[in-house]
Amino acid sequence: MGERSIYRRGGALLAVVAAVLAVVCALAPVAARAADKTVGTFGELQQAVADATDETVITVGEDIAFEGTVTVAAGQNVTINGAAEDVTLSWQEGASGKSFFDVEAGGSLTLDVNIDAAALSVGSGSSYVGNFATVNGSLTLEGGTYQNATCRSYEAGCFLVDGEGATMTISDATITNNQFTNQMGGIITVQRGGELTMNGGTITDNVSDQGQINNSTVYVRGTEGNATFTMNGGEISNNTGFMGGVFVGERFQPDYTSTATFTMNDGTISGNKAGYCGGGVAIWTSGSFYMKGGTISNNLAPIGGGVAASDLYKSAVESTGNSGAISVEDWGEKYNCPARFEMTGGTITGNTAVYNYLEFLDSTDGGCGGGVYVASNTCSIFAGTISNNTAERQGGGVYVGSTPYVLHMKDVLVTDNTASILGGGMWLCPTGDAHTSVSNGALISGNSATSADGAT
């Protein structure tokens, strides 16, 4: 058979196959998608969201004042973009509602538009709401600036991620100049099984009232479900609160079954101030913090300028005479109160533990643990660098509290830290303990401490 005959037959066969594929593709079902829409009024935006099907992109052509809450229902997938970088959503004075957006379970909302919440104040009797968004479904911030919110409610936040299956992802956005003025919440509150992921963006210059208790910039609560926060990038900076940048766990109300977990793979937590402890990160009872990378720097707190971990075993168990019935190991494992800090990478640097910069606070451990403060039996530092931290009293780099607390260390660099009294690099409370081992090299050097009489 000649080559031309083979080529002709091959070409005819390919033509038939192409024709069949074209018919199949034409008959194949196409996922429903509403036509993209451009809106310029609140009524148009509200209607466009109400009409949304599986996937709808809405472009906001000009500034819009909200007259109420917009709900994204189960089964809806809505993206709202600003037509220009300065397009802003605001709240109309006197309008009813507690959130700009309510994302119901099974609904999905993506935002790339500015929101100015100055005229929307969530009152003290409005728990389980968020000014910008109450998220029971899925929220993604692709861009925009979210500012000027004031949340006065208990167990709420400027953003609230609440419930099993509730997720919030920050890809590239700025959350700034917001306030939280109550307890058990923060600028972003994640609770009852919610999940927060930060891949980029900035959370900066926000205030959680230091005169209240148990609040923070990002609060991951370990109660009524397992809440998580994963930080892969971005920045949490220059915020203030009772706890500083991130608070993971429960200080007073663990339910002994739930957990709160913060995993830091990359990113920066810097320049934050805590009124009580954990200028960068505070870990309490049901909380666990896994630091695998990133930087915690230049934060400030009376206890644990960079990181503070406290399992409350001594106050909740020993002080009540129950230590014989509940061991510290059981407290962490069986009662889910580990206050775990595990460092396997990253840098903790330039943080400060001050003796007391708030008059209302009276703490016997104020000024301890410039870099890391440990009052837990489940803390380990297995890699990374702890450097250039300062304690106004003991433990410039690391402070370990009294028994039964034990810190495990290996393969870590602790250097150039300073304490005003004792333990420039490390201070173990006279009854505290630290187990150290070296497998790939470790160094504790170049640290300094000055006693009360000025001697080095």
ZIDAWO-V380781 format. One record per residue. N is the residue number from 1. RES is the residue in three letters. PSI is psi in radians with two decimals (999 if undefined). Layout:
N&RES&PSI / N&RES&PSI
This chain:
1&MET&2.35 / 2&GLY&2.77 / 3&GLU&-0.67 / 4&ARG&-0.68 / 5&SER&-0.72 / 6&ILE&-0.77 / 7&TYR&-0.72 / 8&ARG&-0.79 / 9&ARG&-0.72 / 10&GLY&-0.72 / 11&GLY&-0.70 / 12&ALA&-0.69 / 13&LEU&-0.72 / 14&LEU&-0.64 / 15&ALA&-0.72 / 16&VAL&-0.79 / 17&VAL&-0.76 / 18&ALA&-0.70 / 19&ALA&-0.73 / 20&VAL&-0.77 / 21&LEU&-0.66 / 22&ALA&-0.71 / 23&VAL&-0.76 / 24&VAL&-0.77 / 25&CYS&-0.65 / 26&ALA&-0.57 / 27&LEU&-0.28 / 28&ALA&2.47 / 29&PRO&2.51 / 30&VAL&2.33 / 31&ALA&2.36 / 32&ALA&2.38 / 33&ARG&2.17 / 34&ALA&2.66 / 35&ALA&2.47 / 36&ASP&2.51 / 37&LYS&2.61 / 38&THR&2.28 / 39&VAL&2.74 / 40&GLY&-0.04 / 41&THR&2.86 / 42&PHE&-0.72 / 43&GLY&-0.71 / 44&GLU&-0.71 / 45&LEU&-0.80 / 46&GLN&-0.72 / 47&GLN&-0.68 / 48&ALA&-0.69 / 49&VAL&-0.73 / 50&ALA&-0.58 / 51&ASP&-0.10 / 52&ALA&2.48 / 53&THR&-2.34 / 54&ASP&-0.73 / 55&GLU&2.10 / 56&THR&2.29 / 57&VAL&2.16 / 58&ILE&2.20 / 59&THR&2.20 / 60&VAL&2.00 / 61&GLY&-0.38 / 62&GLU&2.98 / 63&ASP&2.45 / 64&ILE&2.31 / 65&ALA&2.12 / 66&PHE&2.42 / 67&GLU&0.07 / 68&GLY&-3.07 / 69&THR&2.41 / 70&VAL&2.23 / 71&THR&2.27 / 72&VAL&1.97 / 73&ALA&2.92 / 74&ALA&2.37 / 75&GLY&-0.19 / 76&GLN&2.53 / 77&ASN&1.78 / 78&VAL&2.33 / 79&THR&2.27 / 80&ILE&2.06 / 81&ASN&2.65 / 82&GLY&2.41 / 83&ALA&-0.43 / 84&ALA&2.86 / 85&GLU&-0.44 / 86&ASP&0.05 / 87&VAL&2.27 / 88&THR&2.39 / 89&LEU&2.32 / 90&SER&3.14 / 91&TRP&2.28 / 92&GLN&2.29 / 93&GLU&2.28 / 94&GLY&-0.09 / 95&ALA&2.58 / 96&SER&2.61 / 97&GLY&2.83 / 98&LYS&-0.21 / 99&SER&2.62 / 100&PHE&-0.81 / 101&PHE&2.43 / 102&ASP&1.92 / 103&VAL&1.88 / 104&GLU&2.81 / 105&ALA&2.28 / 106&GLY&-0.12 / 107&GLY&2.77 / 108&SER&2.29 / 109&LEU&2.27 / 110&THR&2.29 / 111&LEU&2.37 / 112&ASP&1.18 / 113&VAL&2.63 / 114&ASN&2.52 / 115&ILE&2.18 / 116&ASP&1.93 / 117&ALA&0.43 / 118&ALA&-0.61 / 119&ALA&0.02 / 120&LEU&1.94 / 121&SER&2.10 / 122&VAL&2.04 / 123&GLY&3.00 / 124&SER&-0.25 / 125&GLY&0.36 / 126&SER&1.22 / 127&SER&2.78 / 128&TYR&0.72 / 129&VAL&2.81 / 130&GLY&2.39 / 131&ASN&-0.99 / 132&PHE&-0.81 / 133&ALA&2.37 / 134&THR&1.98 / 135&VAL&1.90 / 136&ASN&-0.18 / 137&GLY&-2.10 / 138&SER&2.27 / 139&LEU&2.31 / 140&THR&2.27 / 141&LEU&1.87 / 142&GLU&-0.29 / 143&GLY&-3.08 / 144&GLY&2.90 / 145&THR&2.31 / 146&TYR&1.89 / 147&GLN&2.86 / 148&ASN&0.43 / 149&ALA&2.58 / 150&THR&2.05 / 151&CYS&2.11 / 152&ARG&0.20 / 153&SER&2.53 / 154&TYR&2.43 / 155&GLU&0.90 / 156&ALA&-2.91 / 157&GLY&2.94 / 158&CYS&-0.63 / 159&PHE&2.33 / 160&LEU&2.14 / 161&VAL&1.87 / 162&ASP&2.05 / 163&GLY&2.74 / 164&GLU&2.27 / 165&GLY&-0.12 / 166&ALA&2.25 / 167&THR&2.55 / 168&MET&2.27 / 169&THR&2.21 / 170&ILE&1.94 / 171&SER&-0.84 / 172&ASP&1.66 / 173&ALA&2.87 / 174&THR&2.16 / 175&ILE&1.94 / 176&THR&2.67 / 177&ASN&0.74 / 178&ASN&2.81 / 179&GLN&2.47 / 180&PHE&2.18 / 181&THR&0.31 / 182&ASN&-2.78 / 183&GLN&2.86 / 184&MET&0.83 / 185&GLY&-2.92 / 186&GLY&-2.93 / 187&ILE&-0.81 / 188&ILE&2.11 / 189&THR&2.22 / 190&VAL&2.12 / 191&GLN&2.91 / 192&ARG&0.73 / 193&GLY&0.05 / 194&GLY&2.82 / 195&GLU&2.32 / 196&LEU&2.33 / 197&THR&2.26 / 198&MET&1.93 / 199&ASN&-0.33 / 200&GLY&-2.97 / 201&GLY&-3.10 / 202&THR&2.34 / 203&ILE&1.86 / 204&THR&2.60 / 205&ASP&0.71 / 206&ASN&2.76 / 207&VAL&2.15 / 208&SER&2.27 / 209&ASP&2.01 / 210&GLN&-0.27 / 211&GLY&-0.28 / 212&GLN&-3.14 / 213&ILE&2.76 / 214&ASN&0.94 / 215&ASN&2.90 / 216&SER&3.04 / 217&THR&-0.95 / 218&VAL&2.05 / 219&TYR&2.02 / 220&VAL&1.86 / 221&ARG&2.36 / 222&GLY&1.18 / 223&THR&2.53 / 224&GLU&0.60 / 225&GLY&2.76 / 226&ASN&1.94 / 227&ALA&2.58 / 228&THR&2.65 / 229&PHE&2.16 / 230&THR&2.15 / 231&MET&1.93 / 232&ASN&-0.15 / 233&GLY&-3.08 / 234&GLY&-3.01 / 235&GLU&2.33 / 236&ILE&1.89 / 237&SER&2.55 / 238&ASN&0.64 / 239&ASN&2.79 / 240&THR&2.67 / 241&GLY&3.08 / 242&PHE&-0.80 / 243&MET&2.82 / 244&GLY&-1.88 / 245&GLY&-0.86 / 246&VAL&2.34 / 247&PHE&2.11 / 248&VAL&2.12 / 249&GLY&-2.86 / 250&GLU&2.31 / 251&ARG&-0.61 / 252&PHE&-0.40 / 253&GLN&0.89 / 254&PRO&2.57 / 255&ASP&0.06 / 256&TYR&0.13 / 257&THR&-0.54 / 258&SER&2.82 / 259&THR&2.74 / 260&ALA&2.28 / 261&THR&2.28 / 262&PHE&2.13 / 263&THR&2.12 / 264&MET&1.86 / 265&ASN&-0.53 / 266&ASP&-3.14 / 267&GLY&-3.11 / 268&THR&2.34 / 269&ILE&1.89 / 270&SER&2.60 / 271&GLY&0.34 / 272&ASN&2.70 / 273&LYS&2.30 / 274&ALA&2.42 / 275&GLY&-0.41 / 276&TYR&-1.18 / 277&CYS&2.83 / 278&GLY&1.20 / 279&GLY&-0.71 / 280&GLY&-1.02 / 281&VAL&2.29 / 282&ALA&2.31 / 283&ILE&2.16 / 284&TRP&2.52 / 285&THR&-1.69 / 286&SER&0.07 / 287&GLY&2.65 / 288&SER&2.36 / 289&PHE&2.07 / 290&TYR&1.88 / 291&MET&1.89 / 292&LYS&-0.24 / 293&GLY&-3.06 / 294&GLY&-3.07 / 295&THR&2.32 / 296&ILE&1.93 / 297&SER&2.54 / 298&ASN&0.57 / 299&ASN&2.87 / 300&LEU&2.44 / 301&ALA&2.74 / 302&PRO&-0.66 / 303&ILE&2.09 / 304&GLY&1.40 / 305&GLY&-0.73 / 306&GLY&-1.04 / 307&VAL&2.40 / 308&ALA&2.31 / 309&ALA&2.24 / 310&SER&2.16 / 311&ASP&-0.09 / 312&LEU&0.26 / 313&TYR&-0.77 / 314&LYS&-0.71 / 315&SER&-0.59 / 316&ALA&-0.48 / 317&VAL&-1.04 / 318&GLU&-0.74 / 319&SER&-0.32 / 320&THR&0.07 / 321&GLY&0.36 / 322&ASN&0.20 / 323&SER&-0.46 / 324&GLY&-0.50 / 325&ALA&-0.52 / 326&ILE&1.98 / 327&SER&2.84 / 328&VAL&-0.53 / 329&GLU&-0.77 / 330&ASP&-0.63 / 331&TRP&-0.72 / 332&GLY&-0.70 / 333&GLU&-0.93 / 334&LYS&-0.57 / 335&TYR&0.08 / 336&ASN&0.78 / 337&CYS&1.07 / 338&PRO&-0.50 / 339&ALA&0.97 / 340&ARG&2.32 / 341&PHE&2.09 / 342&GLU&1.99 / 343&MET&2.06 / 344&THR&0.21 / 345&GLY&3.01 / 346&GLY&-3.08 / 347&THR&2.34 / 348&ILE&1.95 / 349&THR&2.55 / 350&GLY&0.29 / 351&ASN&2.79 / 352&THR&2.33 / 353&ALA&1.99 / 354&VAL&2.68 / 355&TYR&-0.84 / 356&ASN&2.01 / 357&TYR&0.08 / 358&LEU&2.18 / 359&GLU&-0.52 / 360&PHE&-0.27 / 361&LEU&2.24 / 362&ASP&1.74 / 363&SER&2.26 / 364&THR&-0.34 / 365&ASP&0.21 / 366&GLY&2.40 / 367&GLY&0.22 / 368&CYS&2.42 / 369&GLY&1.23 / 370&GLY&-0.83 / 371&GLY&-0.98 / 372&VAL&2.33 / 373&TYR&2.24 / 374&VAL&2.02 / 375&ALA&1.08 / 376&SER&2.72 / 377&ASN&0.12 / 378&THR&0.68 / 379&CYS&2.42 / 380&SER&2.44 / 381&ILE&1.80 / 382&PHE&-0.03 / 383&ALA&2.95 / 384&GLY&-3.05 / 385&THR&2.32 / 386&ILE&1.87 / 387&SER&2.64 / 388&ASN&0.56 / 389&ASN&2.79 / 390&THR&2.37 / 391&ALA&2.28 / 392&GLU&-0.17 / 393&ARG&-1.71 / 394&GLN&2.67 / 395&GLY&1.22 / 396&GLY&-0.79 / 397&GLY&-0.97 / 398&VAL&2.40 / 399&TYR&2.26 / 400&VAL&2.18 / 401&GLY&-2.92 / 402&SER&3.00 / 403&THR&2.62 / 404&PRO&0.47 / 405&TYR&2.36 / 406&VAL&2.32 / 407&LEU&2.29 / 408&HIS&2.28 / 409&MET&2.50 / 410&LYS&2.69 / 411&ASP&0.77 / 412&VAL&2.61 / 413&LEU&2.05 / 414&VAL&1.88 / 415&THR&2.61 / 416&ASP&0.58 / 417&ASN&2.77 / 418&THR&2.42 / 419&ALA&2.51 / 420&SER&-0.46 / 421&ILE&-1.18 / 422&LEU&2.62 / 423&GLY&1.16 / 424&GLY&-0.83 / 425&GLY&-0.93 / 426&MET&2.56 / 427&TRP&2.15 / 428&LEU&2.02 / 429&CYS&2.49 / 430&PRO&-0.41 / 431&THR&0.15 / 432&GLY&3.04 / 433&ASP&2.58 / 434&ALA&2.26 / 435&HIS&2.17 / 436&THR&2.52 / 437&SER&2.71 / 438&VAL&2.18 / 439&SER&-0.62 / 440&ASN&0.24 / 441&GLY&2.32 / 442&ALA&2.70 / 443&LEU&2.21 / 444&ILE&1.81 / 445&SER&2.86 / 446&GLY&0.30 / 447&ASN&2.80 / 448&SER&2.65 / 449&ALA&2.52 / 450&THR&2.18 / 451&SER&3.02 / 452&ALA&-0.48 / 453&ASP&0.12 / 454&GLY&-0.17 / 455&ALA&2.54 / 456&THR&999
